[in-house]
Amino acid sequence: MIKTDVLVLGGGLAGLSTAYHLQKSGKKSVLVVEKKERAGGLAGSVRFRGFTFDHTGHLLHLHDPYGRRLILDLLKGRTSLIARSSWIFSQGRYTRYPFQANTYGLPEKTADECVVGFLKTLEGRAAAAGPRGDFRSFCLRHFGDGVSRHFMFPYNRKLWRVPLNRLTADWQGGFVPKPTAGEVLRGALMDQREGFGYNAVFHYPRRGGIQALPDALAGRLAPGTLLTGHAVLGLDLRRRRALVAGLGEVAYERLVNTLPLPAFLDLSGELPANVAKARRALRWNAVWCLNLGVERTRVSDKHWVYFPEKRFPFYRVGFYSNFAASNAPRGSSSLYVEFSRKPSEPVSLPALERSALAALRACGVLRHGDRIVARLWMRIPCAYVLYDFNRAPALAAIAPFLKKNGVDSIGRYGAWKYSFMEAAILDGRACAESLLEPKRR
Ligand SMILES: Cc1cc2nc3c(=O)[nH]c(=O)nc-3n(C[C@H](O)[C@H](O)[C@H](O)COP(=O)(O)OP(=O)(O)OC[C@H]3O[C@@H](n4cnc5c(N)ncnc54)[C@H](O)[C@@H]3O)c2cc1C
């Protein structure tokens, strides 16, 4: 039987980073088991008919000094630093992201409703903000009723697929930019080019899509550490054994989980009643992504565009070939079209594709006569964790169970949170450091 000090479930960025940081210490043996043939998880890319498709846009927003140093070192000289060009398409025109700070160019009545609504929030006169810290009330309180009605509500309903008063505002942290009054007023009067928010610039590999990052991290691991093509099939947490396809039982001292928390709990056998109940309370959405290769250069000059209106079946469209020319063969462009669904909602891909292509023509991204030379659907079965009011109590009920069984559950889905690639890498480092602390044993 294989034995290891630390067994890491999942070879996405969080799992790879845990192994890398543990190995740097040289103090513990570590194995990473990954069900797919290639590591990377959601930060993986697929080569298809000469195009490189990621799992929708995966752009590197680097905020932490250590994260930045490590990621740029891993991709040494092989990334571009790009100033974001992101837009909203509504009422038949493009306005700059974020909507709340850029109403210039919208019809006068809409811009007026947005600015007046925002100014009322400053006077504490925001409309109908509810008593609970729900996301709907958060939008009204911070942006006012105009911005909420014209963008925040319709866009977020499309993305989250649940009534917005069922969500908390906890997830939005640094993700939803909150402009000042000056920025809102300037943004109503002129085409304001200042980059707002957490992702005003981004890094992206010049070749190989975002897969270049997990590949570089995996390349730093000692041979034999990363076992791809081996799915975890079951766990005996009490005996500290994992059943892994093609390997049989693996004995470990500590377990690091990066699989989606509900999937991990489902592999863990019979759960205590309160943990089973908490597991049933966890909610998420699935994203379907239609990747397209088009035989025309530069179908758009933008990086990505948000579509709040109902008449567009997708919530966002982005352009891989504008992140790196190498993502598409010469003379062509590539894009991704994102749809959100409840995890078990039935989806007719041919119908969705037809409506998406018609909508892309309606907004001018595609032209009649454009030849589509590659189309590839990807499903992200667990894409966004829903921050509803059950999430925090459920996590609080699950945490002692994990601790008791020597499990660290980390990364975007292991920790069951809204976070990004750099955070997954930092989670791995923090986990390795805590596993190396003698007092934990
Ligand atoms: C639509 C979308 C867009 C995003 N855009 C960005 C962006 O622009 N910038 C950014 O920084 N971040 C972005 N992210 C977030 C980013 O993808 C994640 O933060 C990061 O990739 C999470 O890494 P992880 O290792 O925690 O999880 P994952 O990448 O999910 O890794 C988990 C791994 O576990 C493996 N696994 C699952 N089941 C088993 C099993 N039974 N046995 C063995 N292995 C298994 C999976 O194959 C996977 O490799 C986006 C996410 C989504 C959904």
The ligand as an ORCA input file, in Angstrom:
! r2SCAN-3c Opt
* xyz 0 1
  C     -16.208     31.045    -14.930
  C     -14.965     31.294    -14.099
  C     -14.093     32.311    -14.448
  C     -12.947     32.548    -13.675
  N     -12.105     33.565    -14.042
  C     -10.989     33.800    -13.305
  C     -10.089     34.849    -13.677
  O     -10.270     35.566    -14.676
  N      -8.982     35.049    -12.884
  C      -8.738     34.290    -11.762
  O      -7.713     34.499    -11.110
  N      -9.577     33.290    -11.416
  C     -10.685     33.035    -12.142
  N     -11.542     32.022    -11.769
  C     -11.268     31.280    -10.518
  C     -10.211     30.186    -10.704
  O     -10.622     29.263    -11.703
  C     -10.059     29.434     -9.388
  O      -9.892     30.313     -8.302
  C      -8.883     28.452     -9.343
  O      -8.594     27.892    -10.589
  C      -9.262     27.389     -8.319
  O      -8.232     26.434     -8.181
  P      -8.434     25.230     -7.175
  O      -7.200     24.429     -7.201
  O      -8.922     25.750     -5.873
  O      -9.688     24.374     -7.768
  P      -9.794     23.537     -9.122
  O      -9.112     24.218    -10.230
  O     -11.258     23.233     -9.277
  O      -9.004     22.188     -8.801
  C      -9.608     21.042     -8.235
  C      -9.042     19.826     -8.928
  O      -9.618     18.648     -8.360
  C      -9.756     17.692     -9.391
  N     -10.723     16.662     -8.986
  C     -12.075     16.770     -8.901
  N     -12.604     15.600     -8.474
  C     -11.571     14.754     -8.287
  C     -11.477     13.412     -7.829
  N     -12.549     12.689     -7.476
  N     -10.259     12.851     -7.750
  C      -9.135     13.550     -8.072
  N      -9.164     14.816     -8.515
  C     -10.367     15.411     -8.613
  C     -10.234     18.531    -10.568
  O     -10.052     17.844    -11.801
  C      -9.335     19.757    -10.429
  O      -8.140     19.616    -11.142
  C     -12.694     31.766    -12.528
  C     -13.568     30.729    -12.185
  C     -14.707     30.497    -12.954
  C     -15.659     29.402    -12.569
*
